[in-house]
Amino acid sequence: MKSDERLILRDGDEETPSSVVQELAELPGVGQAISVRSAKAHLSGLLDLVASGREIIVTSDGKPKARLVPMDADAQRKPFSGTREHLKTMPPWKGGPTADEIVREDRDGRGW
């Protein structure tokens, strides 16, 4: 761990690592990891660590299951606005049952 990161809580003059940092384990070839149970208990602290630029792997039964990564402020998702343009590219409807009719027929066939 780097000593200049904001992972240290100050208790007077003595520095003690936070409880989240104590739960993190270094997995070879994977990086810093935490179990699902510990992640649930320390979610707020984990989010603070990730927001500061760290990447953390969440494990279940010792196997990596998910990765917590910081949001890139420059790469914000742009909202989808292409509905009309997308519909123009679709082939024209040539008849046949509508979605409502298909669902109704399926439900009637099951006896609902």
Summary of the structure (lengths in Angstrom):
residues: 112
radius of gyration: 24.7
end to end distance: 60.0
largest distance: 77.3
contacts: 208
relative contact order: 0.10
helix: 38%
strand: 24%
